[in-house]
Amino acid sequence: MPKKTPYGETAIQQNQLEKWPAPESTVPLEIRISYPEFTCLCPRSGYPDFATIHLRYRPSGFIVELKSFKLYLNSFRNRAISHEETAATLFRDLENLLKPEFLEIVADFNVRGNVKTVITLHSGMGKTPEKDRPL
């Protein structure tokens, strides 16, 4: 009897990162999303890496659809990728999809081997004040 693929695996494989029209607003809209269950694999050791991903953006016409974003993040769990490339990939994919006025990705990786890594990429408005950072 062939092994049945769990529905979650199928959902991840079939997922495409989606955008929706942003709601109209008379004031600038800022969206913050936190995903505390991010996992990927260390490309050198193969051990799992765990992180909280913080997304902050100001839409210029589109917002990310949350379920597609969750499944997109879940697609990294068996992928061998560095912390830095993880953050860069998330930034690039969201920048290309949404073309926001401002975008910030913070990949806050858990301590491993007594080393803590936090990768931050942002664009659009220049340097983000420290007090506004999600850490």
N, C-alpha and C positions, 0 to 999 in steps of 0.2 A: 504494500500500500504506500503510495507516494506521500511524503511529508507535506502537510498543508502549511502554506505560508500564513503566519499570523496577520490579522487584519491591519495591525499597526505598521508592520513592515510593508505591506501592500500600499497603505496610505502614504508612507514616506516615499516609496519608489515612484508613485504616480503623481506626487505633489509638484506643483509649479508655484513659485513665489508670485503672489498676486497683488495687484494694486486696485484700489477703489477711489472714486472721486472724493476729494476732501470736502467736508461740509463748508458751506459759505459762512464766513464770519466777518464781523466788522472790526475785530481785533485780531492780531496775529495769533495763530494757534500753535502751541508747542506740545508735542507728544513725547512721552517718556514710557519706555517699555523695559521691564527687567525680566530676565530669564535665568533663574538660579540653578537650573539643572543641565547646563550645557556640558557635553562630554565630547572628546575626540581622543585620538591615540597619538602618543609621542612617536614621531617618525624614526627616532633612533632606538628606543627601547621597546616600543610596542605597548608600553604601559598606558593605562588610561589617564587622561588629564581632565580635571573638572574645573568649571569656571561659572561665574555669573556674568552674563552678557547684559550690558546696559545700552539701550538705544535711545537717543534723544534727537528729535528733528522738528523742523518747521516745514510743513508741506507747502509746495508751490502749486498744487493742483491734485495731488494724489496722496493717499495714505496706504500703508501696508495692511493687507488683510491678515488678521491675527492668527487664524488657524493655519494658513499657508506659511506664515512666518515660523510658527512653532514646529511644523513638520520640516521646514527647511533647516532649522537649527538641529533637529533630531537627525538629519541626514549626515551630520558630521561625526556621529558617535563611533563609527567603525572606520573612519578616515584617518590615515596617518598624516598629520599636518602640524606645523610648528605653531606656537602661540602667536607669533608675529604674522604669519601667513593667514591664520584664522581671522585675526582682526582685519587684515587688509582685504581678505575675500569678502567678509561681511560688509565692509564699507563699500567696496567696489560694486557688489551686487545690488545693494540698496541705493547707492548713488545712481546707478544705471537705470534701475526700475522706477524710482520716484522722482529723481532730479529735484530734490528739495532745496529750499532756500538755505537751510543749514542742516548739517548732519554730524552727529557725534556717535562713535562707537567706543565703548570701554569694555575690554575683555579682561576681567578680573579673575585670574587663575588662582586656584588653591595652592597652598604651599606644598611643594614636593622636593624632597632632598634639602630641606631648610632654605629653599629659594622661593620667593614670592614674585610673581610677574604680573604687571598690569600694563596692558597695551591700550593707548588712546589714540584715536584718529579723529580729526574734526575738520570741517570746512565751512565756507560760506560767510561767516561773520568775523573771521580772524580768531585771535586767541580768546578762548573761553575763560572767564574769570574762575579762579580756583574755588570760590565759594559756591559756584553753580555746579561743580562736579558731583556726580552721584556717589563717590566713595566715602 
